[in-house]
Amino acid sequence: MGKSKENKSIGKESMGKRSIGEESIGKEFMGKESMGKGRRCEVVEYVDRASGTRVVESVMGDGALRFAYETLLGRTMWPVLFGSRIPSALLGRRYDSPRSRRDIAHLASIPGCRAEEAEKPISEYASFNDFFTRRLKPGARPVGEGFVSPADGRLMLYLGADADMPFPLKGATRTLREVFDGDAPPGAYDIAVVRLAPVDYHRFHFPFDCSTPDPVRVVPGKYHSVNPIALLRYPDVYADNERQIVKCRAAFGDFYLVDVGAFGVGTIVQTYSGDNHAKGDEKGYFKFGGSTVIIVLRAGAVRFDDDLVQNSAAGLETRVLCGEKIGKPR
């Protein structure tokens, strides 16, 4: 496909997401801690880019996640809950059922869902997953200048990383080499992690004009949650969960998009076709669950925006929207 126009928007083919800062490798990116009923309870904060304010994240299924990751009984169930596709597949089947339509209203009521941006009224969606993988109204996600976010989400940057550096959080023992299943490209990298929450628009897009010379590589794995509660307790999730990796060739050099599955995500669906893609073209979508898109670039290939670098250096994610400028190729 040809070059995209800067006033292009992602509506029926929408996108969105965020990035991290300079010295944040090895830092935990979750916010404050509070005491509650005799146990520590993390308060998950991020920076809302549009307003510049810190926001406490609304965590869907907070109680169940805390049971699974913060109790001994919950952790003993990990092989059953997260070691097999079966629980996620069963959940996916439930949310594909017409009976799941009654759950749409609850998701739509959670702050940040922006249900009014959906291309159809809520009443017209056939199932919960039909709404969860919704496209947006034309113009809902304008495609900005430069290098843009591939998805809606909370973005962290890891600049100047290498393949053997523990990734992405303090306490992680796995590396980017393991994320790539031993086949990581050589050299130093800049990494942008865009973490989607259930309230987000769950289609993801190409962040820059590029070609895809090779087919998607699927790396089988587990199905841990990518929620902040889970990431604090299990920081190796990006190297252990199922992921799909594609190499993208752009004018400034090659970069990689790594789509990471999570608990509840029955399927990662790649919708693109052909070898050439304009910035903002739809690449695929995640079914129900929290999910993540990881961008891996040659170090210095893109100059990321100052606010994203500063927030990441402070250990804070930044909420970005699909198609929003996050940097400029050098």
Secondary structure, 3 states (H helix, E strand, C coil): CCCCCCCCEECCCCCCCCECCCCCCCCCCCCCEEEECCEEEECCEEEECCCCEEEECCCCCHHHHHHHHHCHHHHHCHHHHCCCCHHHHHHHHHHHCHHHHHHHHHHHHCCCCCHHHECCCHHHCCCHHHHHCCCECCCCEECCCCEECCCCEEEEEEEEEECCCECCCCCCCCEHHHHCCCCCCCCEEEEEEEEECCCCCCEEECCCCEECCCCCEEECCECCCCCHHHHHHCCCHHHHECEEEEEEEECCEEEEEEEECCCCCCCEEECCCCCEECCCCEEEEECCCCEEEEEEEECCCEEECHHHHHHHHCCCCEEECCCCEEEEEC
